[in-house]
């Protein structure tokens, strides 16, 4: 536990992890991720001098990350849906098996990533 912030050491260090993301791709673009990591690091580092402000800053970073992830996941969901639903209009005939297989694979990979968060 970090004595100054009373945050378990793993959590205190967690915002600057250099682990490879599951599936090889970052959830957030690198520049957005770095900006949010910096914002969180500043909040943690500022706790001793301004605990309330630090917690507010951490809340803002969390809110920004959650909002952006929600947006990105909605875009991803739409992309996957489009990939297999485009062929479902009566005049186009059913989506081919390969398109469905690829959509299922993408759903599985991304859902598993979310479940590991």
N, CA, C and O atoms as a Tinker XYZ file with bonds, in Angstrom:
   468  protein
     1  N      0.857000   -1.181000    0.000000    73     2
     2  CA     0.000000    0.000000    0.000000    64     1     3
     3  C      0.892000    1.229000    0.000000    63     2     4     5
     4  O      1.899000    1.273000    0.706000    81     3
     5  N      0.528000    2.212000   -0.780000    73     3     6
     6  CA     1.241000    3.476000   -0.818000    64     5     7
     7  C      0.824000    4.257000    0.426000    63     6     8     9
     8  O     -0.351000    4.587000    0.593000    81     7
     9  N      1.780000    4.549000    1.289000    73     7    10
    10  CA     1.479000    5.196000    2.572000    64     9    11
    11  C      0.883000    6.592000    2.407000    63    10    12    13
    12  O      0.056000    7.004000    3.219000    81    11
    13  N      1.281000    7.315000    1.387000    73    11    14
    14  CA     0.790000    8.690000    1.202000    64    13    15
    15  C     -0.643000    8.743000    0.702000    63    14    16    17
    16  O     -1.414000    9.614000    1.103000    81    15
    17  N     -0.996000    7.824000   -0.164000    73    15    18
    18  CA    -2.314000    7.896000   -0.784000    64    17    19
    19  C     -3.278000    6.833000   -0.285000    63    18    20    21
    20  O     -4.472000    6.899000   -0.577000    81    19
    21  N     -2.786000    5.860000    0.458000    73    19    22
    22  CA    -3.605000    4.743000    0.937000    64    21    23
    23  C     -4.240000    3.979000   -0.212000    63    22    24    25
    24  O     -5.333000    3.430000   -0.078000    81    23
    25  N     -3.551000    3.950000   -1.332000    73    23    26
    26  CA    -3.996000    3.201000   -2.495000    64    25    27
    27  C     -3.099000    1.978000   -2.593000    63    26    28    29
    28  O     -1.878000    2.114000   -2.526000    81    27
    29  N     -3.670000    0.778000   -2.752000    73    27    30
    30  CA    -2.814000   -0.394000   -2.912000    64    29    31
    31  C     -1.787000   -0.145000   -4.012000    63    30    32    33
    32  O     -2.102000    0.449000   -5.043000    81    31
    33  N     -0.572000   -0.596000   -3.786000    73    31    34
    34  CA     0.534000   -0.320000   -4.702000    64    33    35
    35  C      0.200000   -0.721000   -6.132000    63    34    36    37
    36  O      0.533000    0.008000   -7.067000    81    35
    37  N     -0.448000   -1.861000   -6.322000    73    35    38
    38  CA    -0.792000   -2.304000   -7.666000    64    37    39
    39  C     -1.684000   -1.282000   -8.357000    63    38    40    41
    40  O     -1.502000   -1.008000   -9.543000    81    39
    41  N     -2.646000   -0.713000   -7.632000    73    39    42
    42  CA    -3.526000    0.289000   -8.228000    64    41    43
    43  C     -2.780000    1.591000   -8.479000    63    42    44    45
    44  O     -2.974000    2.226000   -9.515000    81    43
    45  N     -1.940000    1.988000   -7.552000    73    43    46
    46  CA    -1.197000    3.235000   -7.726000    64    45    47
    47  C     -0.316000    3.159000   -8.962000    63    46    48    49
    48  O     -0.186000    4.136000   -9.701000    81    47
    49  N      0.285000    2.006000   -9.184000    73    47    50
    50  CA     1.159000    1.851000  -10.343000    64    49    51
    51  C      0.372000    1.484000  -11.596000    63    50    52    53
    52  O      0.894000    1.603000  -12.704000    81    51
    53  N     -0.869000    1.042000  -11.440000    73    51    54
    54  CA    -1.654000    0.533000  -12.553000    64    53    55
    55  C     -1.862000    1.511000  -13.678000    63    54    56    57
    56  O     -2.009000    1.090000  -14.826000    81    55
    57  N     -1.882000    2.784000  -13.403000    73    55    58
    58  CA    -2.165000    3.749000  -14.464000    64    57    59
    59  C     -1.016000    3.920000  -15.431000    63    58    60    61
    60  O     -1.185000    4.526000  -16.490000    81    59
    61  N      0.149000    3.400000  -15.090000    73    59    62
    62  CA     1.290000    3.566000  -15.977000    64    61    63
    63  C      1.834000    2.219000  -16.445000    63    62    64    65
    64  O      2.999000    2.125000  -16.830000    81    63
    65  N      1.022000    1.196000  -16.417000    73    63    66
    66  CA     1.450000   -0.126000  -16.847000    64    65    67
    67  C      1.946000   -0.089000  -18.280000    63    66    68    69
    68  O      1.468000    0.692000  -19.102000    81    67
    69  N      2.908000   -0.943000  -18.561000    73    67    70
    70  CA     3.374000   -1.057000  -19.937000    64    69    71
    71  C      3.059000   -2.448000  -20.457000    63    70    72    73
    72  O      3.707000   -2.919000  -21.392000    81    71
    73  N      2.069000   -3.115000  -19.863000    73    71    74
    74  CA     1.680000   -4.440000  -20.305000    64    73    75
    75  C      1.154000   -4.380000  -21.730000    63    74    76    77
    76  O      0.608000   -3.367000  -22.168000    81    75
    77  N      1.328000   -5.485000  -22.443000    73    75    78
    78  CA     0.737000   -5.578000  -23.764000    64    77    79
    79  C     -0.750000   -5.834000  -23.591000    63    78    80    81
    80  O     -1.132000   -6.699000  -22.803000    81    79
    81  N     -1.586000   -5.118000  -24.293000    73    79    82
    82  CA    -3.018000   -5.324000  -24.170000    64    81    83
    83  C     -3.433000   -6.681000  -24.724000    63    82    84    85
    84  O     -2.774000   -7.231000  -25.606000    81    83
    85  N     -4.525000   -7.212000  -24.201000    73    83    86
    86  CA    -5.071000   -8.458000  -24.681000    64    85    87
    87  C     -5.484000   -8.274000  -26.132000    63    86    88    89
    88  O     -6.105000   -7.270000  -26.481000    81    87
    89  N     -5.148000   -9.226000  -26.968000    73    87    90
    90  CA    -5.542000   -9.136000  -28.366000    64    89    91
    91  C     -4.612000   -8.263000  -29.188000    63    90    92    93
    92  O     -4.815000   -8.125000  -30.394000    81    91
    93  N     -3.593000   -7.669000  -28.570000    73    91    94
    94  CA    -2.593000   -6.913000  -29.291000    64    93    95
    95  C     -2.980000   -5.495000  -29.671000    63    94    96    97
    96  O     -2.176000   -4.795000  -30.287000    81    95
    97  N     -4.175000   -5.044000  -29.328000    73    95    98
    98  CA    -4.590000   -3.692000  -29.691000    64    97    99
    99  C     -5.045000   -2.945000  -28.449000    63    98   100   101
   100  O     -5.656000   -3.521000  -27.549000    81    99
   101  N     -4.740000   -1.669000  -28.415000    73    99   102
   102  CA    -5.166000   -0.836000  -27.300000    64   101   103
   103  C     -6.642000   -0.498000  -27.451000    63   102   104   105
   104  O     -7.141000   -0.345000  -28.566000    81   103
   105  N     -7.329000   -0.382000  -26.334000    73   103   106
   106  CA    -8.728000    0.029000  -26.387000    64   105   107
   107  C     -8.836000    1.491000  -26.776000    63   106   108   109
   108  O     -9.702000    1.862000  -27.568000    81   107
   109  N     -7.965000    2.321000  -26.226000    73   107   110
   110  CA    -7.951000    3.742000  -26.551000    64   109   111
   111  C     -6.755000    4.041000  -27.452000    63   110   112   113
   112  O     -5.713000    3.395000  -27.336000    81   111
   113  N     -6.897000    4.995000  -28.330000    73   111   114
   114  CA    -5.729000    5.432000  -29.105000    64   113   115
   115  C     -4.622000    5.888000  -28.150000    63   114   116   117
   116  O     -4.906000    6.431000  -27.083000    81   115
   117  N     -3.388000    5.671000  -28.528000    73   115   118
   118  CA    -2.241000    5.932000  -27.668000    64   117   119
   119  C     -2.220000    7.356000  -27.106000    63   118   120   121
   120  O     -1.945000    7.538000  -25.920000    81   119
   121  N     -2.501000    8.357000  -27.923000    73   119   122
   122  CA    -2.447000    9.736000  -27.437000    64   121   123
   123  C     -3.515000   10.004000  -26.376000    63   122   124   125
   124  O     -3.251000   10.706000  -25.399000    81   123
   125  N     -4.709000    9.457000  -26.557000    73   123   126
   126  CA    -5.757000    9.628000  -25.549000    64   125   127
   127  C     -5.399000    8.889000  -24.268000    63   126   128   129
   128  O     -5.617000    9.392000  -23.166000    81   127
   129  N     -4.855000    7.711000  -24.423000    73   127   130
   130  CA    -4.449000    6.911000  -23.272000    64   129   131
   131  C     -3.380000    7.637000  -22.463000    63   130   132   133
   132  O     -3.458000    7.701000  -21.236000    81   131
   133  N     -2.390000    8.178000  -23.147000    73   131   134
   134  CA    -1.309000    8.895000  -22.461000    64   133   135
   135  C     -1.833000   10.131000  -21.743000    63   134   136   137
   136  O     -1.398000   10.432000  -20.632000    81   135
   137  N     -2.759000   10.845000  -22.363000    73   135   138
   138  CA    -3.336000   12.038000  -21.740000    64   137   139
   139  C     -4.086000   11.665000  -20.459000    63   138   140   141
   140  O     -3.948000   12.341000  -19.439000    81   139
   141  N     -4.868000   10.608000  -20.510000    73   139   142
   142  CA    -5.626000   10.182000  -19.329000    64   141   143
   143  C     -4.710000    9.616000  -18.247000    63   142   144   145
   144  O     -4.955000    9.820000  -17.058000    81   143
   145  N     -3.659000    8.907000  -18.652000    73   143   146
   146  CA    -2.688000    8.406000  -17.673000    64   145   147
   147  C     -2.000000    9.561000  -16.958000    63   146   148   149
   148  O     -1.797000    9.511000  -15.745000    81   147
   149  N     -1.640000   10.601000  -17.706000    73   147   150
   150  CA    -1.014000   11.780000  -17.113000    64   149   151
   151  C     -1.968000   12.460000  -16.138000    63   150   152   153
   152  O     -1.568000   12.842000  -15.038000    81   151
   153  N     -3.216000   12.610000  -16.535000    73   151   154
   154  CA    -4.212000   13.225000  -15.667000    64   153   155
   155  C     -4.362000   12.428000  -14.372000    63   154   156   157
   156  O     -4.453000   13.018000  -13.295000    81   155
   157  N     -4.388000   11.120000  -14.459000    73   155   158
   158  CA    -4.514000   10.284000  -13.271000    64   157   159
   159  C     -3.252000   10.345000  -12.413000    63   158   160   161
   160  O     -3.335000   10.410000  -11.186000    81   159
   161  N     -2.102000   10.325000  -13.047000    73   159   162
   162  CA    -0.827000   10.425000  -12.311000    64   161   163
   163  C     -0.751000   11.740000  -11.545000    63   162   164   165
   164  O     -0.313000   11.766000  -10.395000    81   163
   165  N     -1.174000   12.830000  -12.179000    73   163   166
   166  CA    -1.174000   14.132000  -11.513000    64   165   167
   167  C     -2.120000   14.134000  -10.323000    63   166   168   169
   168  O     -1.825000   14.736000   -9.290000    81   167
   169  N     -3.255000   13.464000  -10.464000    73   167   170
   170  CA    -4.199000   13.369000   -9.349000    64   169   171
   171  C     -3.559000   12.620000   -8.181000    63   170   172   173
   172  O     -3.626000   13.079000   -7.041000    81   171
   173  N     -2.953000   11.494000   -8.453000    73   171   174
   174  CA    -2.330000   10.693000   -7.397000    64   173   175
   175  C     -1.190000   11.464000   -6.755000    63   174   176   177
   176  O     -1.056000   11.465000   -5.531000    81   175
   177  N     -0.370000   12.117000   -7.560000    73   175   178
   178  CA     0.763000   12.875000   -7.025000    64   177   179
   179  C      0.325000   14.107000   -6.233000    63   178   180   181
   180  O      1.059000   14.569000   -5.359000    81   179
   181  N     -0.843000   14.637000   -6.524000    73   179   182
   182  CA    -1.314000   15.829000   -5.838000    64   181   183
   183  C     -2.138000   15.558000   -4.595000    63   182   184   185
   184  O     -2.636000   16.491000   -3.965000    81   183
   185  N     -2.287000   14.293000   -4.233000    73   183   186
   186  CA    -3.164000   13.937000   -3.124000    64   185   187
   187  C     -2.735000   14.550000   -1.799000    63   186   188   189
   188  O     -3.574000   15.037000   -1.043000    81   187
   189  N     -1.439000   14.531000   -1.511000    73   187   190
   190  CA    -0.960000   15.020000   -0.210000    64   189   191
   191  C     -1.274000   16.498000   -0.041000    63   190   192   193
   192  O     -1.714000   16.924000    1.027000    81   191
   193  N     -1.052000   17.272000   -1.079000    73   191   194
   194  CA    -1.276000   18.717000   -0.991000    64   193   195
   195  C     -2.749000   19.102000   -1.098000    63   194   196   197
   196  O     -3.179000   20.083000   -0.491000    81   195
   197  N     -3.517000   18.342000   -1.860000    73   195   198
   198  CA    -4.921000   18.690000   -2.071000    64   197   199
   199  C     -5.747000   17.415000   -2.275000    63   198   200   201
   200  O     -6.090000   17.071000   -3.407000    81   199
   201  N     -6.063000   16.718000   -1.184000    73   199   202
   202  CA    -6.785000   15.443000   -1.317000    64   201   203
   203  C     -8.112000   15.560000   -2.078000    63   202   204   205
   204  O     -8.397000   14.743000   -2.953000    81   203
   205  N     -8.906000   16.551000   -1.754000    73   203   206
   206  CA   -10.199000   16.698000   -2.427000    64   205   207
   207  C    -10.012000   16.970000   -3.914000    63   206   208   209
   208  O    -10.685000   16.363000   -4.747000    81   207
   209  N     -9.114000   17.866000   -4.245000    73   207   210
   210  CA    -8.834000   18.178000   -5.651000    64   209   211
   211  C     -8.288000   16.980000   -6.402000    63   210   212   213
   212  O     -8.608000   16.772000   -7.573000    81   211
   213  N     -7.453000   16.183000   -5.719000    73   211   214
   214  CA    -6.878000   14.996000   -6.352000    64   213   215
   215  C     -7.970000   13.981000   -6.682000    63   214   216   217
   216  O     -7.986000   13.399000   -7.766000    81   215
   217  N     -8.877000   13.778000   -5.735000    73   215   218
   218  CA    -9.962000   12.829000   -5.973000    64   217   219
   219  C    -10.880000   13.342000   -7.073000    63   218   220   221
   220  O    -11.356000   12.554000   -7.891000    81   219
   221  N    -11.138000   14.634000   -7.109000    73   219   222
   222  CA   -11.958000   15.206000   -8.177000    64   221   223
   223  C    -11.277000   15.012000   -9.528000    63   222   224   225
   224  O    -11.931000   14.670000  -10.513000    81   223
   225  N     -9.970000   15.229000   -9.575000    73   223   226
   226  CA    -9.217000   15.041000  -10.820000    64   225   227
   227  C     -9.245000   13.579000  -11.262000    63   226   228   229
   228  O     -9.379000   13.291000  -12.452000    81   227
   229  N     -9.120000   12.659000  -10.309000    73   227   230
   230  CA    -9.197000   11.231000  -10.632000    64   229   231
   231  C    -10.598000   10.881000  -11.137000    63   230   232   233
   232  O    -10.743000   10.087000  -12.067000    81   231
   233  N    -11.619000   11.466000  -10.530000    73   231   234
   234  CA   -12.994000   11.253000  -10.981000    64   233   235
   235  C    -13.165000   11.747000  -12.416000    63   234   236   237
   236  O    -13.807000   11.085000  -13.231000    81   235
   237  N    -12.599000   12.895000  -12.720000    73   235   238
   238  CA   -12.675000   13.436000  -14.082000    64   237   239
   239  C    -11.976000   12.525000  -15.083000    63   238   240   241
   240  O    -12.483000   12.300000  -16.181000    81   239
   241  N    -10.811000   12.000000  -14.706000    73   239   242
   242  CA   -10.071000   11.095000  -15.596000    64   241   243
   243  C    -10.871000    9.820000  -15.838000    63   242   244   245
   244  O    -10.963000    9.339000  -16.967000    81   243
   245  N    -11.450000    9.276000  -14.763000    73   243   246
   246  CA   -12.253000    8.062000  -14.891000    64   245   247
   247  C    -13.464000    8.307000  -15.783000    63   246   248   249
   248  O    -13.780000    7.493000  -16.650000    81   247
   249  N    -14.128000    9.417000  -15.567000    73   247   250
   250  CA   -15.305000    9.756000  -16.363000    64   249   251
   251  C    -14.941000    9.911000  -17.843000    63   250   252   253
   252  O    -15.654000    9.418000  -18.718000    81   251
   253  N    -13.835000   10.594000  -18.112000    73   251   254
   254  CA   -13.403000   10.791000  -19.498000    64   253   255
   255  C    -13.062000    9.457000  -20.151000    63   254   256   257
   256  O    -13.424000    9.215000  -21.303000    81   255
   257  N    -12.369000    8.595000  -19.419000    73   255   258
   258  CA   -11.999000    7.284000  -19.964000    64   257   259
   259  C    -13.245000    6.439000  -20.218000    63   258   260   261
   260  O    -13.368000    5.817000  -21.273000    81   259
   261  N    -14.166000    6.415000  -19.259000    73   259   262
   262  CA   -15.383000    5.618000  -19.411000    64   261   263
   263  C    -16.232000    6.128000  -20.577000    63   262   264   265
   264  O    -16.771000    5.334000  -21.348000    81   263
   265  N    -16.348000    7.440000  -20.705000    73   263   266
   266  CA   -17.130000    8.017000  -21.796000    64   265   267
   267  C    -16.516000    7.667000  -23.142000    63   266   268   269
   268  O    -17.215000    7.256000  -24.068000    81   267
   269  N    -15.204000    7.834000  -23.239000    73   267   270
   270  CA   -14.531000    7.549000  -24.515000    64   269   271
   271  C    -14.594000    6.070000  -24.866000    63   270   272   273
   272  O    -14.797000    5.716000  -26.027000    81   271
   273  N    -14.421000    5.206000  -23.874000    73   271   274
   274  CA   -14.526000    3.770000  -24.129000    64   273   275
   275  C    -15.935000    3.402000  -24.597000    63   274   276   277
   276  O    -16.101000    2.577000  -25.496000    81   275
   277  N    -16.927000    4.006000  -23.996000    73   275   278
   278  CA   -18.309000    3.748000  -24.406000    64   277   279
   279  C    -18.512000    4.144000  -25.865000    63   278   280   281
   280  O    -19.148000    3.421000  -26.632000    81   279
   281  N    -17.968000    5.294000  -26.238000    73   279   282
   282  CA   -18.079000    5.745000  -27.632000    64   281   283
   283  C    -17.375000    4.782000  -28.578000    63   282   284   285
   284  O    -17.923000    4.407000  -29.615000    81   283
   285  N    -16.160000    4.386000  -28.218000    73   283   286
   286  CA   -15.391000    3.487000  -29.078000    64   285   287
   287  C    -16.053000    2.117000  -29.187000    63   286   288   289
   288  O    -16.059000    1.513000  -30.260000    81   287
   289  N    -16.605000    1.628000  -28.091000    73   287   290
   290  CA   -17.287000    0.332000  -28.130000    64   289   291
   291  C    -18.551000    0.398000  -28.982000    63   290   292   293
   292  O    -18.876000   -0.563000  -29.680000    81   291
   293  N    -19.261000    1.510000  -28.933000    73   291   294
   294  CA   -20.448000    1.670000  -29.785000    64   293   295
   295  C    -20.043000    1.666000  -31.260000    63   294   296   297
   296  O    -20.724000    1.062000  -32.088000    81   295
   297  N    -18.941000    2.336000  -31.587000    73   295   298
   298  CA   -18.445000    2.340000  -32.968000    64   297   299
   299  C    -18.039000    0.935000  -33.401000    63   298   300   301
   300  O    -18.337000    0.513000  -34.518000    81   299
   301  N    -17.363000    0.220000  -32.520000    73   299   302
   302  CA   -16.934000   -1.143000  -32.823000    64   301   303
   303  C    -18.143000   -2.042000  -33.039000    63   302   304   305
   304  O    -18.191000   -2.821000  -33.992000    81   303
   305  N    -19.110000   -1.928000  -32.153000    73   303   306
   306  CA   -20.337000   -2.727000  -32.269000    64   305   307
   307  C    -21.025000   -2.464000  -33.600000    63   306   308   309
   308  O    -21.459000   -3.399000  -34.273000    81   307
   309  N    -21.127000   -1.193000  -33.984000    73   307   310
   310  CA   -21.763000   -0.847000  -35.260000    64   309   311
   311  C    -20.970000   -1.437000  -36.433000    63   310   312   313
   312  O    -21.560000   -1.933000  -37.393000    81   311
   313  N    -19.673000   -1.385000  -36.357000    73   311   314
   314  CA   -18.827000   -1.928000  -37.416000    64   313   315
   315  C    -19.033000   -3.434000  -37.577000    63   314   316   317
   316  O    -19.141000   -3.944000  -38.693000    81   315
   317  N    -19.087000   -4.132000  -36.449000    73   315   318
   318  CA   -19.287000   -5.582000  -36.523000    64   317   319
   319  C    -20.684000   -5.887000  -37.057000    63   318   320   321
   320  O    -20.847000   -6.750000  -37.921000    81   319
   321  N    -21.684000   -5.185000  -36.548000    73   319   322
   322  CA   -23.052000   -5.416000  -37.020000    64   321   323
   323  C    -23.169000   -5.182000  -38.520000    63   322   324   325
   324  O    -23.794000   -5.965000  -39.235000    81   323
   325  N    -22.564000   -4.105000  -38.983000    73   323   326
   326  CA   -22.626000   -3.787000  -40.406000    64   325   327
   327  C    -22.000000   -4.900000  -41.234000    63   326   328   329
   328  O    -22.477000   -5.222000  -42.322000    81   327
   329  N    -20.924000   -5.485000  -40.708000    73   327   330
   330  CA   -20.216000   -6.517000  -41.470000    64   329   331
   331  C    -21.068000   -7.745000  -41.748000    63   330   332   333
   332  O    -20.876000   -8.407000  -42.767000    81   331
   333  N    -22.002000   -8.061000  -40.864000    73   331   334
   334  CA   -22.823000   -9.249000  -41.118000    64   333   335
   335  C    -24.268000   -8.930000  -41.443000    63   334   336   337
   336  O    -24.969000   -9.776000  -41.998000    81   335
   337  N    -24.734000   -7.740000  -41.116000    73   335   338
   338  CA   -26.130000   -7.404000  -41.410000    64   337   339
   339  C    -26.316000   -6.842000  -42.817000    63   338   340   341
   340  O    -27.436000   -6.833000  -43.329000    81   339
   341  N    -25.255000   -6.380000  -43.442000    73   339   342
   342  CA   -25.399000   -5.811000  -44.783000    64   341   343
   343  C    -26.009000   -6.807000  -45.755000    63   342   344   345
   344  O    -26.759000   -6.425000  -46.653000    81   343
   345  N    -25.697000   -8.048000  -45.581000    73   343   346
   346  CA   -26.209000   -9.056000  -46.505000    64   345   347
   347  C    -27.533000   -9.648000  -46.086000    63   346   348   349
   348  O    -27.939000  -10.668000  -46.643000    81   347
   349  N    -28.230000   -9.057000  -45.126000    73   347   350
   350  CA   -29.477000   -9.659000  -44.654000    64   349   351
   351  C    -30.731000   -9.034000  -45.246000    63   350   352   353
   352  O    -31.839000   -9.487000  -44.958000    81   351
   353  N    -30.577000   -8.005000  -46.064000    73   351   354
   354  CA   -31.752000   -7.428000  -46.728000    64   353   355
   355  C    -32.284000   -8.445000  -47.733000    63   354   356   357
   356  O    -31.491000   -9.128000  -48.381000    81   355
   357  N    -33.601000   -8.566000  -47.881000    73   355   358
   358  CA   -34.174000   -9.590000  -48.768000    64   357   359
   359  C    -33.590000   -9.561000  -50.180000    63   358   360   361
   360  O    -33.361000  -10.613000  -50.778000    81   359
   361  N    -33.350000   -8.372000  -50.712000    73   359   362
   362  CA   -32.825000   -8.293000  -52.084000    64   361   363
   363  C    -31.356000   -8.715000  -52.182000    63   362   364   365
   364  O    -30.869000   -9.036000  -53.267000    81   363
   365  N    -30.649000   -8.712000  -51.038000    73   363   366
   366  CA   -29.237000   -9.106000  -51.049000    64   365   367
   367  C    -29.042000  -10.574000  -50.698000    63   366   368   369
   368  O    -27.971000  -11.128000  -50.947000    81   367
   369  N    -30.022000  -11.192000  -50.144000    73   367   370
   370  CA   -29.885000  -12.571000  -49.692000    64   369   371
   371  C    -29.194000  -12.602000  -48.339000    63   370   372   373
   372  O    -28.726000  -11.567000  -47.865000    81   371
   373  N    -29.120000  -13.762000  -47.711000    73   371   374
   374  CA   -28.501000  -13.859000  -46.385000    64   373   375
   375  C    -26.995000  -13.614000  -46.449000    63   374   376   377
   376  O    -26.357000  -13.830000  -47.479000    81   375
   377  N    -26.441000  -13.157000  -45.318000    73   375   378
   378  CA   -24.985000  -12.976000  -45.236000    64   377   379
   379  C    -24.317000  -14.322000  -45.432000    63   378   380   381
   380  O    -24.824000  -15.346000  -44.973000    81   379
   381  N    -23.179000  -14.324000  -46.115000    73   379   382
   382  CA   -22.506000  -15.594000  -46.327000    64   381   383
   383  C    -21.873000  -16.100000  -45.031000    63   382   384   385
   384  O    -21.635000  -15.334000  -44.098000    81   383
   385  N    -21.612000  -17.379000  -44.996000    73   383   386
   386  CA   -21.094000  -18.021000  -43.794000    64   385   387
   387  C    -19.769000  -17.421000  -43.357000    63   386   388   389
   388  O    -19.514000  -17.301000  -42.159000    81   387
   389  N    -18.934000  -17.047000  -44.289000    73   387   390
   390  CA   -17.629000  -16.478000  -43.923000    64   389   391
   391  C    -17.791000  -15.141000  -43.218000    63   390   392   393
   392  O    -17.095000  -14.875000  -42.238000    81   391
   393  N    -18.695000  -14.296000  -43.697000    73   391   394
   394  CA   -18.948000  -13.011000  -43.032000    64   393   395
   395  C    -19.477000  -13.240000  -41.625000    63   394   396   397
   396  O    -19.095000  -12.531000  -40.694000    81   395
   397  N    -20.348000  -14.220000  -41.464000    73   395   398
   398  CA   -20.885000  -14.544000  -40.139000    64   397   399
   399  C    -19.800000  -15.100000  -39.222000    63   398   400   401
   400  O    -19.752000  -14.770000  -38.037000    81   399
   401  N    -18.932000  -15.943000  -39.773000    73   399   402
   402  CA   -17.836000  -16.515000  -38.980000    64   401   403
   403  C    -16.901000  -15.417000  -38.483000    63   402   404   405
   404  O    -16.494000  -15.417000  -37.321000    81   403
   405  N    -16.568000  -14.492000  -39.359000    73   403   406
   406  CA   -15.684000  -13.392000  -38.976000    64   405   407
   407  C    -16.344000  -12.478000  -37.945000    63   406   408   409
   408  O    -15.682000  -12.012000  -37.018000    81   407
   409  N    -17.626000  -12.223000  -38.100000    73   407   410
   410  CA   -18.348000  -11.399000  -37.126000    64   409   411
   411  C    -18.362000  -12.088000  -35.768000    63   410   412   413
   412  O    -18.124000  -11.448000  -34.743000    81   411
   413  N    -18.637000  -13.380000  -35.755000    73   411   414
   414  CA   -18.644000  -14.131000  -34.497000    64   413   415
   415  C    -17.267000  -14.095000  -33.843000    63   414   416   417
   416  O    -17.162000  -13.943000  -32.626000    81   415
   417  N    -16.229000  -14.233000  -34.630000    73   415   418
   418  CA   -14.863000  -14.178000  -34.105000    64   417   419
   419  C    -14.575000  -12.815000  -33.474000    63   418   420   421
   420  O    -14.000000  -12.743000  -32.388000    81   419
   421  N    -14.968000  -11.746000  -34.146000    73   419   422
   422  CA   -14.756000  -10.398000  -33.601000    64   421   423
   423  C    -15.563000  -10.185000  -32.322000    63   422   424   425
   424  O    -15.050000   -9.627000  -31.352000    81   423
   425  N    -16.823000  -10.626000  -32.314000    73   423   426
   426  CA   -17.631000  -10.509000  -31.095000    64   425   427
   427  C    -16.960000  -11.254000  -29.943000    63   426   428   429
   428  O    -16.859000  -10.727000  -28.835000    81   427
   429  N    -16.508000  -12.466000  -30.202000    73   427   430
   430  CA   -15.880000  -13.269000  -29.156000    64   429   431
   431  C    -14.617000  -12.594000  -28.636000    63   430   432   433
   432  O    -14.446000  -12.465000  -27.423000    81   431
   433  N    -13.735000  -12.166000  -29.521000    73   431   434
   434  CA   -12.475000  -11.546000  -29.108000    64   433   435
   435  C    -12.716000  -10.294000  -28.265000    63   434   436   437
   436  O    -12.100000  -10.115000  -27.215000    81   435
   437  N    -13.605000   -9.441000  -28.730000    73   435   438
   438  CA   -13.830000   -8.180000  -28.022000    64   437   439
   439  C    -14.593000   -8.386000  -26.716000    63   438   440   441
   440  O    -14.331000   -7.693000  -25.733000    81   439
   441  N    -15.520000   -9.319000  -26.696000    73   439   442
   442  CA   -16.238000   -9.610000  -25.456000    64   441   443
   443  C    -15.280000  -10.195000  -24.418000    63   442   444   445
   444  O    -15.339000   -9.827000  -23.245000    81   443
   445  N    -14.405000  -11.096000  -24.840000    73   443   446
   446  CA   -13.423000  -11.667000  -23.911000    64   445   447
   447  C    -12.504000  -10.590000  -23.353000    63   446   448   449
   448  O    -12.161000  -10.623000  -22.171000    81   447
   449  N    -12.105000   -9.644000  -24.176000    73   447   450
   450  CA   -11.275000   -8.532000  -23.705000    64   449   451
   451  C    -12.011000   -7.734000  -22.632000    63   450   452   453
   452  O    -11.439000   -7.387000  -21.598000    81   451
   453  N    -13.281000   -7.451000  -22.892000    73   451   454
   454  CA   -14.071000   -6.686000  -21.910000    64   453   455
   455  C    -14.214000   -7.445000  -20.594000    63   454   456   457
   456  O    -14.160000   -6.850000  -19.517000    81   455
   457  N    -14.391000   -8.727000  -20.684000    73   455   458
   458  CA   -14.565000   -9.523000  -19.471000    64   457   459
   459  C    -13.293000   -9.625000  -18.645000    63   458   460   461
   460  O    -13.345000   -9.943000  -17.456000    81   459
   461  N    -12.153000   -9.357000  -19.267000    73   459   462
   462  CA   -10.876000   -9.381000  -18.535000    64   461   463
   463  C    -10.496000   -8.035000  -17.926000    63   462   464   465
   464  O     -9.479000   -7.934000  -17.240000    81   463
   465  N    -11.289000   -7.016000  -18.164000    73   463   466
   466  CA   -10.989000   -5.692000  -17.588000    64   465   467
   467  C    -11.110000   -5.722000  -16.083000    63   466   468
   468  O    -10.896000   -4.703000  -15.426000    81   467
